[in-house]
Amino acid sequence: MESAVPAIHVAIVGAGPSGFYAAEALLRSGLPVRVDMIERLPTPFGLVRSGVAPDHPKLKEAILVYDRIARAPGFNFLGNVSVGRDVSVAELRATHHAVVFACGAETDRRMGIPGEDLSGSYTATEFVGWFNGHPDYRDRTFDLSQEAVAIVGQGNVAADVCRILAKPVAQLRTTDIADHALNALADSRVKEIHVIGRRGPVQAKFTTKELRELGEIVDCATLVDPADLALNAESEAELAHRSNVNGPGNLSLFRAFASRKAVFGRCTIWFRFHLSPAALIGDGHVEKMILARNLLEGVPFAQVARPTEEKIELPCGLVFRSIGYRGVPIPGLPFDESRGTVPHASGRVVDSTEMLEGLYVTGWLKRGPTGIIGTNRADSLETVQSLLAELPKICDREKPGVEALRPLLEGRGIRVLNYQNWLMLDAAEIDRGKPKGKPREKFTRIHEMLVVSLDSDMA
């Protein structure tokens, strides 16, 4: 016998990991929940599709979990729909009992230095999106004729940028790297890559596995100046603490790199520490970076890099900053400009001190750009628990959900893609990759994606 309880309609904005984990928690609640996942791109899976490096396919296996969630009864995917442009937050609140924002951190933090906007200065997000075939970055160009590159930041995204620049192209040909990127990398003249951190080797944010890979690239010397590995007492304390998962392994690798002879091959990677960018210099294009030598101050795990008067010039023609991400404001939603996140209390959206009924947030837009893919599960579960606790308040009347939302969008000329559309696109990408020995060849322009899924049943 069917339940007489009216359906609970929840819109989730964003089809990345945090959005799917929120959908999973809602659909497993045992309640008559209908989830409508809204994504501005025609494709689901967020950074698992467009942020994970192509030579790390195992990290993309999370898509198998998301696919099962998407096929569950009560789930709808609405791709190619931008909230704030195609539909407003107010309209979603009218059609749904609750709206969960899970649209991540879509832009990069700035260095805030003179010359940052010179030609040749880019964000890591641009480069990663470009080689992963993200439509937003498809038409970016990077001057890979430059021999010296500086990467500012020492986390896994910086490692991805470094590895793609340094790896032999032959090792990328059987990955799902975008064809336009593969062609450009084949002509690259990059010979020297400097990976720059403002603090020391113990504070570097690489996972040890990622760092080890950088030391194993064929015909590439991975080096560190031994003087950069001297540790203060506070760093020694950090290193010895049991919570420091990656520090000991990383330092061991850095010491191994420091002991290597500088036998220069096809490419060289230099890890540089205690340096902060002070300026980019060049006549219309980056020619060099001015770096300030830093000293560490403060207690263990809260050490701050203080610039000294000592300056260093680093010749380079290409710069990528990888110093963190931040969210972007959504019209109709409060936003904390200083943190780049949506203010919340356990996932409930807050405007000043007022809880905004029926609005929730999860993922990077909630907590900032921290954690790995799996971190989003617990984060989304907290938000969903807050939502379920408030059902008596937010479900005081029936709402139409997707039955009203889809006609609204189509009436505005928005081509809405459903999950079957994505499956068609997915199959077409896999077929395109087979002749090249690739797992897939991505479509990188939205109009191509729409054409490929044109014949799918939109019902």
Phi, psi and chi 1 to 4 in degrees:
 res  aa     phi    psi   chi1   chi2   chi3   chi4
   1 MET       -  130.3 -178.6  175.6  177.1      -
   2 GLU   -72.4  146.2  -68.5 -170.8    5.5      -
   3 SER   -68.6  142.8  171.0      -      -      -
   4 ALA   -87.4   -1.4      -      -      -      -
   5 VAL   -70.8  127.6  178.2      -      -      -
   6 PRO   -61.6  152.0  -18.7   30.2      -      -
   7 ALA   -64.2  144.0      -      -      -      -
   8 ILE  -101.1  113.9  -58.3  162.3      -      -
   9 HIS   -97.6  120.3  -66.4  -76.4      -      -
  10 VAL  -122.7  127.1  179.7      -      -      -
  11 ALA   -96.8  132.9      -      -      -      -
  12 ILE  -114.8  121.5  -62.8  177.5      -      -
  13 VAL   -97.4  107.8 -178.9      -      -      -
  14 GLY   117.7  129.2      -      -      -      -
  15 ALA  -113.4   37.6      -      -      -      -
  16 GLY   -96.1 -169.3      -      -      -      -
  17 PRO   -54.2  -46.6  -28.9   36.3      -      -
  18 SER   -64.2  -36.3   59.1      -      -      -
  19 GLY   -65.6  -44.0      -      -      -      -
  20 PHE   -68.6  -37.0  -88.2  100.2      -      -
  21 TYR   -68.0  -33.9  -68.5  132.2      -      -
  22 ALA   -65.7  -42.3      -      -      -      -
  23 ALA   -61.0  -43.4      -      -      -      -
  24 GLU   -59.5  -46.4  178.1 -175.7   49.6      -
  25 ALA   -63.6  -39.8      -      -      -      -
  26 LEU   -67.0  -44.6  -74.4  163.1      -      -
  27 LEU   -71.4  -20.8  -66.6  169.7      -      -
  28 ARG   -93.7    4.8  -72.9 -177.2  173.0 -179.6
  29 SER   -71.6  -15.5   67.5      -      -      -
  30 GLY    83.1    1.8      -      -      -      -
  31 LEU  -101.5  161.6  -61.9  169.0      -      -
  32 PRO   -77.3   66.8   29.4  -35.3      -      -
  33 VAL   -90.7  138.9  178.0      -      -      -
  34 ARG  -117.7  120.3  -57.8  -68.9  179.2  -92.9
  35 VAL  -104.7  125.6  171.3      -      -      -
  36 ASP  -114.3  107.5  -59.0  -38.2      -      -
  37 MET   -93.2  122.4 -177.7  172.5  -78.0      -
  38 ILE  -109.8  126.6  -57.4  166.9      -      -
  39 GLU  -132.9  132.7  168.1   57.9   47.7      -
  40 ARG   -70.4  -24.8   70.9  178.9 -178.1   89.0
  41 LEU   -91.4  160.6  -65.0  177.2      -      -
  42 PRO   -71.2  -12.0  -19.8   32.8      -      -
  43 THR  -111.3  142.2   55.1      -      -      -
  44 PRO   -87.0 -179.6   31.8  -33.3      -      -
  45 PHE    88.9    1.3  -47.7  134.8      -      -
  46 GLY    50.7 -132.1      -      -      -      -
  47 LEU   -70.9  -14.1  -73.5  180.0      -      -
  48 VAL   -67.4  -33.5  179.8      -      -      -
  49 ARG   -83.8  -43.5  173.6  179.5  165.8   90.1
  50 SER  -112.3    1.5   62.4      -      -      -
  51 GLY  -119.4  -25.5      -      -      -      -
  52 VAL   -74.7  133.3  171.6      -      -      -
  53 ALA   -62.3  144.3      -      -      -      -
  54 PRO   -64.1  -22.9   18.5  -29.9      -      -
  55 ASP   -90.4   13.1   58.5  -18.4      -      -
  56 HIS  -123.1   60.2  -78.2  176.1      -      -
  57 PRO   -62.7  -27.4   23.3  -34.3      -      -
  58 LYS   -62.3  -30.8  -75.8 -169.4  176.0  -64.0
  59 LEU   -67.9  -17.3  -67.7  178.6      -      -
  60 LYS   -88.5   -2.3  -59.1 -174.1 -177.6 -172.8
  61 GLU   -67.3  -15.4  -69.1  177.6   -2.4      -
  62 ALA   -59.0  -23.7      -      -      -      -
  63 ILE   -58.8  -31.6  -75.0  175.0      -      -
  64 LEU   -61.6  -37.1  -61.5  174.0      -      -
  65 VAL   -67.5  -45.3  175.0      -      -      -
  66 TYR   -65.2  -35.9  -51.9  150.0      -      -
  67 ASP   -62.2  -41.1  178.4   69.6      -      -
  68 ARG   -63.8  -39.4  -72.9 -162.7  -65.0  -88.6
  69 ILE   -63.0  -43.1  -63.8  166.9      -      -
  70 ALA   -65.6  -24.4      -      -      -      -
  71 ARG   -89.8   -2.0  -65.2  171.3 -173.0  -94.8
  72 ALA   -71.5  147.4      -      -      -      -
  73 PRO   -58.2  139.3  -21.5   32.3      -      -
  74 GLY    92.7   -0.1      -      -      -      -
  75 PHE  -106.1  133.7 -179.1   96.9      -      -
  76 ASN  -127.5  136.7  -73.3  -60.9      -      -
  77 PHE  -106.7  130.2  175.8   69.4      -      -
  78 LEU  -123.4   93.9  -67.9   89.2      -      -
  79 GLY   -91.5  162.0      -      -      -      -
  80 ASN    68.3   31.6 -164.3   43.2      -      -
  81 VAL  -126.2  122.4  176.9      -      -      -
  82 SER  -105.9  117.3  179.1      -      -      -
  83 VAL   -74.9  130.9  173.3      -      -      -
  84 GLY   102.2  -20.2      -      -      -      -
  85 ARG  -117.2  -55.5 -178.0 -167.7   67.1 -166.6
  86 ASP   -87.3  -28.4  -58.0  -33.2      -      -
  87 VAL  -149.8  143.6   61.6      -      -      -
  88 SER   -91.9  162.3   69.2      -      -      -
  89 VAL   -60.8  -39.8  171.4      -      -      -
  90 ALA   -61.6  -38.7      -      -      -      -
  91 GLU   -68.8  -37.3  -72.8  168.6  -30.3      -
  92 LEU   -66.4  -36.4  -72.1  180.0      -      -
  93 ARG   -66.2  -28.1  -63.8 -179.3   81.9  177.5
  94 ALA   -77.4  -31.4      -      -      -      -
  95 THR   -93.7  -19.4   55.8      -      -      -
  96 HIS  -127.7  149.6  -70.5   74.1      -      -
  97 HIS   -69.8  -33.4  -65.2  103.2      -      -
  98 ALA  -145.1  148.8      -      -      -      -
  99 VAL  -126.6  123.9 -174.7      -      -      -
 100 VAL  -108.8  121.1  179.0      -      -      -
 101 PHE   -93.8  119.8  -67.4   88.4      -      -
 102 ALA  -135.3   40.4      -      -      -      -
 103 CYS   -97.3   16.7   32.5      -      -      -
 104 GLY    70.7 -165.5      -      -      -      -
 105 ALA  -113.3  106.2      -      -      -      -
 106 GLU   -95.9    0.0  -62.5 -176.4   21.3      -
 107 THR  -138.9  172.1 -170.4      -      -      -
 108 ASP  -103.1  152.8  -66.4   68.8      -      -
 109 ARG   -69.8  149.2  -69.9  174.8   55.5 -162.5
 110 ARG   -94.3  155.2  -68.4  178.9   61.6   82.0
 111 MET   -77.9  -29.2  -65.7 -176.4  -70.2      -
 112 GLY    71.0   42.4      -      -      -      -
 113 ILE  -124.8  156.3   60.7  172.1      -      -
 114 PRO   -59.3  139.9  -22.7   32.6      -      -
 115 GLY    83.8    3.1      -      -      -      -
 116 GLU   -60.8  -28.3 -175.1  167.7    7.4      -
 117 ASP   -97.4   12.6  -65.4  -40.4      -      -
 118 LEU   -61.6  152.4  -80.7  171.9      -      -
 119 SER   -59.3  137.5  174.6      -      -      -
 120 GLY    99.5   -7.4      -      -      -      -
 121 SER  -106.1  122.6  172.3      -      -      -
 122 TYR  -135.8  169.3  -58.4   97.6      -      -
 123 THR   -94.0  153.4   68.6      -      -      -
 124 ALA   -61.6  -35.7      -      -      -      -
 125 THR   -57.6  -42.9  -66.0      -      -      -
 126 GLU   -59.0  -47.8  -68.4  174.2  -78.2      -
 127 PHE   -68.1  -44.8 -169.1   63.2      -      -
 128 VAL   -63.4  -44.4  171.1      -      -      -
 129 GLY   -61.5  -38.4      -      -      -      -
 130 TRP   -63.5  -50.6  172.6   75.5      -      -
 131 PHE   -76.6  -14.6   64.8   62.9      -      -
 132 ASN   -94.1    1.7  -87.3  -39.3      -      -
 133 GLY    76.8   25.0      -      -      -      -
 134 HIS   -69.9  129.8 -167.4  -62.0      -      -
 135 PRO   -56.5  -31.9  -23.6   32.6      -      -
 136 ASP   -63.2  -27.0  -72.2   -1.8      -      -
 137 TYR  -118.4    8.9  -53.1  106.0      -      -
 138 ARG   -54.7  -39.6  166.6   63.7  176.9   85.8
 139 ASP   -99.3   11.8  -66.0  -41.0      -      -
 140 ARG   -66.5  149.7  -66.5  -72.7 -160.5  -83.0
 141 THR  -126.5  143.1   55.6      -      -      -
 142 PHE  -127.4  131.0  -57.1   93.1      -      -
 143 ASP   -77.9   83.6 -175.0    5.3      -      -
 144 LEU   -81.9    9.2  -60.9  178.9      -      -
 145 SER   -79.3  -12.3   69.3      -      -      -
 146 GLN   -71.6  140.0  -60.4  -66.6  -31.4      -
 147 GLU   -89.4  -26.2  -66.5 -170.5   -2.0      -
 148 ALA  -116.6  129.6      -      -      -      -
 149 VAL  -125.2  139.6  178.1      -      -      -
 150 ALA  -114.0  131.1      -      -      -      -
 151 ILE  -115.0  118.4  -59.5  171.9      -      -
 152 VAL   -95.0  114.3 -179.1      -      -      -
 153 GLY   128.5  147.9      -      -      -      -
 154 GLN  -134.7   57.6  -67.3 -170.7  -23.2      -
 155 GLY  -121.6 -174.0      -      -      -      -
 156 ASN   -67.4  -28.1  -77.3   -9.3      -      -
 157 VAL   -68.9  -42.0  175.7      -      -      -
 158 ALA   -59.1  -39.4      -      -      -      -
 159 ALA   -62.8  -40.3      -      -      -      -
 160 ASP   -62.0  -45.7  -72.8  -14.7      -      -
 161 VAL   -60.2  -46.8  171.7      -      -      -
 162 CYS   -60.6  -47.5 -178.9      -      -      -
 163 ARG   -64.8  -41.4 -159.4  176.1   58.7 -103.8
 164 ILE   -66.8  -35.4  -64.3  -60.0      -      -
 165 LEU   -70.0  -33.6  -73.8  169.7      -      -
 166 ALA   -93.9  -23.6      -      -      -      -
 167 LYS   -70.3  145.4 -105.0 -169.8  173.1 -178.0
 168 PRO   -59.4  135.7  -21.2   32.2      -      -
 169 VAL   -59.7  -31.2  169.2      -      -      -
 170 ALA   -57.4  -30.3      -      -      -      -
 171 GLN   -79.9   -8.7  -65.5 -175.3    0.4      -
 172 LEU  -101.0  -14.7  -62.3  173.5      -      -
 173 ARG   -63.8  -26.6  -68.4 -166.7 -173.7  -79.6
 174 THR  -100.0   16.2   55.3      -      -      -
 175 THR   -98.8 -178.4   72.4      -      -      -
 176 ASP   -93.0   23.5   67.4   -5.3      -      -
 177 ILE   -58.1  143.8 -169.4  170.1      -      -
 178 ALA   -64.2  140.8      -      -      -      -
 179 ASP   -59.9  -39.5 -136.7   25.6      -      -
 180 HIS   -63.9  -34.9   61.5  -97.8      -      -
 181 ALA   -71.8  -41.2      -      -      -      -
 182 LEU   -58.9  -43.2 -167.6   63.6      -      -
 183 ASN   -64.4  -41.3  -66.9  -25.2      -      -
 184 ALA   -68.9  -41.2      -      -      -      -
 185 LEU   -66.2  -28.5  -71.7  163.8      -      -
 186 ALA   -63.5  -26.7      -      -      -      -
 187 ASP   -99.8    7.2  -65.3  -30.9      -      -
 188 SER   -63.1  143.2  170.9      -      -      -
 189 ARG  -113.1   13.2  -64.5  178.0   60.8 -168.8
 190 VAL   -63.5  127.0  171.6      -      -      -
 191 LYS  -121.7  -22.5  -67.8 -176.6  177.7  179.5
 192 GLU  -137.4  123.7 -165.8  171.2  -78.0      -
 193 ILE  -123.3  124.8  -56.4  169.8      -      -
 194 HIS  -108.2  119.3  -59.2  -94.5      -      -
 195 VAL  -105.1  111.1 -174.0      -      -      -
 196 ILE  -109.2  130.6  -60.8  165.1      -      -
 197 GLY  -122.3  141.6      -      -      -      -
 198 ARG   -79.4  -19.8   61.5 -169.7  174.2   90.9
 199 ARG  -112.7 -156.8  -65.0 -172.1  -67.2  171.1
 200 GLY   -98.8 -176.4      -      -      -      -
 201 PRO   -64.3  -30.0   20.7  -31.9      -      -
 202 VAL   -71.0  -28.4  173.6      -      -      -
 203 GLN   -89.0   -5.6  -69.0   79.8   36.7      -
 204 ALA   -58.4  140.6      -      -      -      -
 205 LYS   -97.7    9.3  -63.1  -61.5 -175.8 -176.7
 206 PHE   -62.4  146.7  -53.9  111.7      -      -
 207 THR   -78.3  149.3   54.1      -      -      -
 208 THR   -60.9  -35.5  -58.1      -      -      -
 209 LYS   -61.0  -45.3  178.9  178.9 -178.8  -65.4
 210 GLU   -65.3  -41.6  -66.4  -97.7   -3.9      -
 211 LEU   -64.9  -41.9 -177.8   59.2      -      -
 212 ARG   -59.0  -39.7 -177.1  177.7  -65.4  111.4
 213 GLU   -57.8  -37.7  -77.4 -172.0   79.2      -
 214 LEU   -66.7  -23.6  -65.9  178.8      -      -
 215 GLY   -86.9   -3.4      -      -      -      -
 216 GLU  -114.0    9.3  -63.6  172.2  -15.9      -
 217 ILE   -69.7  133.4  -63.1  173.1      -      -
 218 VAL   -61.2  132.5  173.7      -      -      -
 219 ASP    56.1   38.5 -162.8   23.2      -      -
 220 CYS  -134.6  124.2  179.2      -      -      -
 221 ALA   -85.8  125.0      -      -      -      -
 222 THR  -110.3  116.5  -50.6      -      -      -
 223 LEU  -130.4  154.8  -55.6  172.1      -      -
 224 VAL  -141.4  141.4  177.7      -      -      -
 225 ASP   -73.3  121.5 -177.1  -17.6      -      -
 226 PRO   -54.1  -31.4  -25.1   34.2      -      -
 227 ALA   -63.6  -24.7      -      -      -      -
 228 ASP   -74.9   -9.2  -84.2   -6.6      -      -
 229 LEU   -98.7    4.4  -59.6 -177.4      -      -
 230 ALA   -68.0  132.0      -      -      -      -
 231 LEU  -111.0  141.1  -55.5 -178.0      -      -
 232 ASN   -81.7  172.7   61.4    9.6      -      -
 233 ALA   -62.4  -35.7      -      -      -      -
 234 GLU   -66.3  -40.0  -69.4   77.9    9.9      -
 235 SER   -68.4  -36.1  -66.5      -      -      -
 236 GLU   -61.1  -40.0  -67.7  -81.5   11.8      -
 237 ALA   -66.0  -40.7      -      -      -      -
 238 GLU   -61.2  -43.5  -68.7 -179.6   25.0      -
 239 LEU   -61.8  -37.7 -168.8   66.5      -      -
 240 ALA   -81.6  -13.9      -      -      -      -
 241 HIS   -71.6  138.9 -160.5  -81.1      -      -
 242 ARG   -66.5  -19.1   62.9 -177.1 -178.9 -178.3
 243 SER   -77.7  -11.5   67.7      -      -      -
 244 ASN   -84.5   92.5 -165.2  -22.3      -      -
 245 VAL   -73.3  -43.4  176.0      -      -      -
 246 ASN   -99.9  -20.6  -68.4  -58.6      -      -
 247 GLY   -54.7  -52.0      -      -      -      -
 248 PRO   -60.5  -44.8  -26.1   35.7      -      -
 249 GLY   -64.1  -40.7      -      -      -      -
 250 ASN   -63.0  -46.2  -73.9   -6.0      -      -
 251 LEU   -62.8  -38.4 -173.7   61.6      -      -
 252 SER   -59.6  -41.7  177.8      -      -      -
 253 LEU   -67.4  -43.6  -74.3  168.5      -      -
 254 PHE   -59.9  -39.2  -72.8  135.2      -      -
 255 ARG   -65.8  -36.7  -75.4  172.5  173.3  162.1
 256 ALA   -65.9  -40.7      -      -      -      -
 257 PHE   -63.6  -37.8  -60.6  158.4      -      -
 258 ALA   -67.7  -25.0      -      -      -      -
 259 SER   -86.1   -7.6   68.5      -      -      -
 260 ARG   -74.7  148.1  -67.4  179.1  175.7  180.0
 261 LYS   -77.7  144.3  -67.8 -179.0  180.0  179.2
 262 ALA   -77.5   70.1      -      -      -      -
 263 VAL   -90.7  105.8  178.2      -      -      -
 264 PHE   -85.8  122.1  -63.3   95.0      -      -
 265 GLY  -109.0 -136.5      -      -      -      -
 266 ARG   -63.5  -33.1  177.1 -176.5   50.1   81.1
 267 CYS  -152.7  151.9 -178.9      -      -      -
 268 THR  -130.5  134.1  -55.2      -      -      -
 269 ILE  -111.4  126.2  -61.5  169.7      -      -
 270 TRP  -112.3  125.7  -80.3  100.2      -      -
 271 PHE   -93.2  127.1  -70.2   97.3      -      -
 272 ARG  -125.4  136.5  -58.6 -165.4  178.1  -80.9
 273 PHE  -122.4  164.3  -56.7  100.7      -      -
 274 HIS    57.9   39.7  -56.2  111.3      -      -
 275 LEU  -133.5  135.4  -64.1  170.8      -      -
 276 SER  -120.4  135.7  -72.1      -      -      -
 277 PRO   -62.2  132.8  -19.7   31.5      -      -
 278 ALA  -110.3  -28.7      -      -      -      -
 279 ALA  -169.7  153.2      -      -      -      -
 280 LEU  -109.6  134.5  -62.0 -179.2      -      -
 281 ILE  -120.3  139.1  -54.4  -64.3      -      -
 282 GLY   170.3  158.9      -      -      -      -
 283 ASP   -92.7   80.6 -175.3   10.2      -      -
 284 GLY    86.0  -17.6      -      -      -      -
 285 HIS  -145.5  145.2 -169.9  -77.0      -      -
 286 VAL   -58.3  129.2  174.3      -      -      -
 287 GLU  -118.6  -29.2  -63.4  171.0   15.3      -
 288 LYS  -160.4  160.7   60.9 -175.9  175.2 -178.3
 289 MET  -115.3  134.9  176.4 -177.1  -74.3      -
 290 ILE   -96.1  125.6  -52.9  -59.9      -      -
 291 LEU  -116.5  141.8  -64.5  155.6      -      -
 292 ALA  -101.2  132.9      -      -      -      -
 293 ARG   -73.0  134.4  176.0   73.2   66.5 -174.6
 294 ASN  -108.1  155.4  -63.9  -30.6      -      -
 295 LEU  -118.9  143.2  -69.6  176.0      -      -
 296 LEU   -87.8  135.6  -65.6 -176.5      -      -
 297 GLU  -133.0  146.7  -63.9  178.5   -3.8      -
 298 GLY   116.6 -179.7      -      -      -      -
 299 VAL   -86.2  163.8  -61.4      -      -      -
 300 PRO   -52.7  138.6  -29.0   36.4      -      -
 301 PHE    69.6    4.8  -64.4  104.1      -      -
 302 ALA  -139.6   30.0      -      -      -      -
 303 GLN   -74.5  138.7  -65.3 -171.6   79.5      -
 304 VAL  -112.9  140.2  176.4      -      -      -
 305 ALA   -85.9  115.8      -      -      -      -
 306 ARG  -104.7  119.7  -60.8  -66.7 -173.6 -162.6
 307 PRO   -66.1  142.2  -18.7   30.5      -      -
 308 THR  -101.5 -177.5   67.6      -      -      -
 309 GLU   -77.4  -12.9  -65.6  -59.9  -44.8      -
 310 GLU   -72.2  128.4 -177.8 -176.1   -7.6      -
 311 LYS  -119.8  146.8  -62.5  -68.2 -170.1  -67.0
 312 ILE  -128.9  137.9  -62.9  167.0      -      -
 313 GLU  -100.2  129.4  -72.3 -168.8    5.2      -
 314 LEU  -120.1  105.8  177.5   66.4      -      -
 315 PRO   -63.4  129.0  -20.5   33.3      -      -
 316 CYS  -163.5  148.0   57.3      -      -      -
 317 GLY  -110.7   -0.5      -      -      -      -
 318 LEU  -146.7  131.3 -164.1   56.6      -      -
 319 VAL  -131.7  133.4  174.2      -      -      -
 320 PHE  -121.4  128.4  -64.6  100.4      -      -
 321 ARG   -99.2  133.3   70.3  176.2 -172.2  -93.2
 322 SER  -137.7   66.8 -178.7      -      -      -
 323 ILE  -115.4   21.4   55.5  174.5      -      -
 324 GLY   118.3  158.7      -      -      -      -
 325 TYR  -111.2  165.9  -60.3   93.9      -      -
 326 ARG  -147.9  151.8   55.8  179.4  -76.7  115.0
 327 GLY   -74.1  167.7      -      -      -      -
 328 VAL  -118.4  147.7  -63.3      -      -      -
 329 PRO   -63.2  147.3  -18.0   30.3      -      -
 330 ILE  -114.7  123.9  -61.5  170.2      -      -
 331 PRO   -53.4  128.1  -25.5   34.2      -      -
 332 GLY    93.8    3.6      -      -      -      -
 333 LEU  -127.9  135.8 -155.6   62.6      -      -
 334 PRO   -63.6  154.0   20.3  -30.2      -      -
 335 PHE  -148.0  134.4 -170.8   73.0      -      -
 336 ASP   -94.6  102.5 -176.9  -21.4      -      -
 337 GLU   -62.7  -34.9  -75.2  -72.6   -8.8      -
 338 SER   -69.1  -35.1   63.4      -      -      -
 339 ARG   -99.5  -18.2  -65.9  173.8   53.3   84.8
 340 GLY    69.9   32.3      -      -      -      -
 341 THR  -134.8  171.0   57.0      -      -      -
 342 VAL   -93.2  126.0  170.2      -      -      -
 343 PRO   -60.7  138.8  -18.0   29.8      -      -
 344 HIS  -156.0  166.0   72.5   94.0      -      -
 345 ALA  -130.1  105.7      -      -      -      -
 346 SER    52.9   36.6  -61.1      -      -      -
 347 GLY    95.1  -12.2      -      -      -      -
 348 ARG   -80.7  126.5  -57.9  174.3 -177.3   88.4
 349 VAL   -68.3  133.7  174.7      -      -      -
 350 VAL  -121.7  133.6  177.0      -      -      -
 351 ASP  -113.7  109.4 -170.6    2.7      -      -
 352 SER    60.4 -110.4  -62.8      -      -      -
 353 THR  -112.1    4.3   57.6      -      -      -
 354 GLU   -96.0  127.9  178.1 -169.9   -0.2      -
 355 MET   -73.7  130.3  -62.5  -77.6 -173.6      -
 356 LEU   -91.9  106.2  -62.9 -174.3      -      -
 357 GLU   -57.4  129.5 -170.4  173.0  -68.8      -
 358 GLY    84.5    1.4      -      -      -      -
 359 LEU  -113.0  132.9  -63.4 -176.5      -      -
 360 TYR  -138.8  163.3  -56.7   86.3      -      -
 361 VAL  -143.0  147.7   64.4      -      -      -
 362 THR  -149.4  166.8 -172.1      -      -      -
 363 GLY    77.9 -155.7      -      -      -      -
 364 TRP   -61.3  -30.9  -78.5    4.2      -      -
 365 LEU   -67.9  -19.7 -165.2   60.4      -      -
 366 LYS   -92.3  -49.6  170.8 -173.7  174.7 -175.4
 367 ARG  -109.6   -7.2   69.0  180.0 -172.8  -86.6
 368 GLY    92.6  169.0      -      -      -      -
 369 PRO   -78.8   74.5   30.4  -35.0      -      -
 370 THR  -129.8  155.6   60.2      -      -      -
 371 GLY    89.5  176.6      -      -      -      -
 372 ILE  -107.5 -177.2   57.3  175.4      -      -
 373 ILE   -53.4  -47.0  -68.7  170.7      -      -
 374 GLY   -67.4  -20.9      -      -      -      -
 375 THR   -59.0  -27.5  -52.9      -      -      -
 376 ASN   -69.0  -21.2  -68.3  -69.6      -      -
 377 ARG   -64.9  -52.3 -172.6 -172.6  -68.5  -88.0
 378 ALA   -64.0  -36.9      -      -      -      -
 379 ASP   -63.5  -44.7 -172.3   78.8      -      -
 380 SER   -69.7  -34.4  -68.4      -      -      -
 381 LEU   -63.3  -40.2 -176.7   58.5      -      -
 382 GLU   -59.7  -45.7  178.7 -168.5   55.8      -
 383 THR   -62.8  -44.2  -66.1      -      -      -
 384 VAL   -65.3  -37.0  169.1      -      -      -
 385 GLN   -61.9  -39.7  -73.0  172.9  -22.0      -
 386 SER   -62.9  -41.0  -66.9      -      -      -
 387 LEU   -64.2  -48.1 -172.9  160.6      -      -
 388 LEU   -63.9  -33.2  -64.7  176.7      -      -
 389 ALA   -65.7  -22.5      -      -      -      -
 390 GLU  -102.7    9.9  -63.7 -176.0  -27.4      -
 391 LEU   -55.0  -40.8  -75.0 -179.1      -      -
 392 PRO   -58.3  -32.8  -26.2   36.1      -      -
 393 LYS   -79.5  -44.8  -75.8 -163.6  -61.9 -177.2
 394 ILE   -85.8  -13.2   62.7  178.4      -      -
 395 CYS  -110.9   39.8  -66.6      -      -      -
 396 ASP   -76.5   -9.4   57.9  -15.6      -      -
 397 ARG  -151.3  159.8   61.3 -174.5 -176.8  -80.4
 398 GLU   -72.6  147.0  -68.7 -171.0   31.6      -
 399 LYS  -134.0  154.0  -68.5 -166.7  176.3 -177.8
 400 PRO   -84.2  -20.9   29.1  -35.2      -      -
 401 GLY    64.2 -137.9      -      -      -      -
 402 VAL   -64.1  -24.2   72.5      -      -      -
 403 GLU   -63.6  -26.9  -62.2  -57.4  -37.0      -
 404 ALA   -97.7  -30.1      -      -      -      -
 405 LEU   -70.7  -43.4  179.7   58.4      -      -
 406 ARG   -62.7  -47.8 -164.3 -177.4  -66.6  -82.7
 407 PRO   -61.2  -35.5  -21.5   32.2      -      -
 408 LEU   -59.1  -47.1  176.9   70.7      -      -
 409 LEU   -69.3  -44.3  -67.3  165.6      -      -
 410 GLU   -66.4  -31.1  -68.4  175.6   -9.5      -
 411 GLY   -65.9  -21.3      -      -      -      -
 412 ARG   -94.7    7.1  -68.4  171.6  178.3  168.7
 413 GLY    79.5   17.5      -      -      -      -
 414 ILE   -85.3  124.4  -52.4  -58.0      -      -
 415 ARG   -81.1  101.8  174.9   72.5 -162.0  -75.3
 416 VAL   -89.4  126.5 -177.2      -      -      -
 417 LEU  -100.2  136.7  -85.3   68.7      -      -
 418 ASN  -100.8 -175.2   61.8   21.5      -      -
 419 TYR   -69.3  -30.4 -159.6   69.2      -      -
 420 GLN   -63.4  -37.1  -73.8  -57.5  -48.2      -
 421 ASN   -58.1  -45.2  -68.1  123.4      -      -
 422 TRP   -61.8  -42.0  155.7 -115.1      -      -
 423 LEU   -62.3  -35.8  -66.9  176.1      -      -
 424 MET   -64.2  -46.1  -73.2 -174.2   64.9      -
 425 LEU   -62.8  -42.6 -175.7   58.4      -      -
 426 ASP   -58.4  -47.8 -178.0   42.5      -      -
 427 ALA   -63.1  -39.5      -      -      -      -
 428 ALA   -65.8  -39.2      -      -      -      -
 429 GLU   -65.3  -41.4  -71.5 -174.7  -15.5      -
 430 ILE   -63.2  -43.5  -68.0  169.5      -      -
 431 ASP   -61.9  -39.3  -74.2  -14.9      -      -
 432 ARG   -66.4  -29.3  -68.9 -150.3  -44.3  164.7
 433 GLY   -79.7  -27.2      -      -      -      -
 434 LYS   -55.5  -47.2  -74.3  177.3 -178.8  176.1
 435 PRO   -62.4  -21.7  -20.3   32.1      -      -
 436 LYS   -98.1    0.9  -58.8  176.7 -178.3 -180.0
 437 GLY    72.2   24.0      -      -      -      -
 438 LYS  -107.0  151.9  -59.7  175.8   69.0  172.7
 439 PRO   -64.3  -27.5   19.0  -29.6      -      -
 440 ARG  -167.2  157.3   69.6  175.5   62.9 -119.9
 441 GLU  -118.6  108.0 -175.4   64.0   60.2      -
 442 LYS   -69.1  145.3  -66.3  176.8 -176.8  174.6
 443 PHE   -79.0  134.5  -68.6   96.0      -      -
 444 THR  -115.8    1.9   58.8      -      -      -
 445 ARG  -124.9  139.7  -59.9 -171.6 -168.9  -80.0
 446 ILE   -62.0  -39.6  -72.0  176.2      -      -
 447 HIS   -64.8  -31.5   72.3  -93.7      -      -
 448 GLU   -67.1  -41.1  -65.8  173.5  -21.9      -
 449 MET   -62.6  -40.0  -61.5  175.1 -174.9      -
 450 LEU   -67.6  -39.3  -62.1 -179.3      -      -
 451 VAL   -64.8  -43.8  168.0      -      -      -
 452 VAL   -60.9  -35.7  169.1      -      -      -
 453 SER   -98.2   15.4   56.7      -      -      -
 454 LEU   -60.9  -34.5 -175.3   63.6      -      -
 455 ASP   -88.4    0.2  -63.1  -31.6      -      -
 456 SER   -71.4  147.0  179.9      -      -      -
 457 ASP   -68.4  120.4  178.6   11.9      -      -
 458 MET   -86.8    1.6  -62.6  -60.9  -67.5      -
 459 ALA   -68.5      -      -      -      -      -
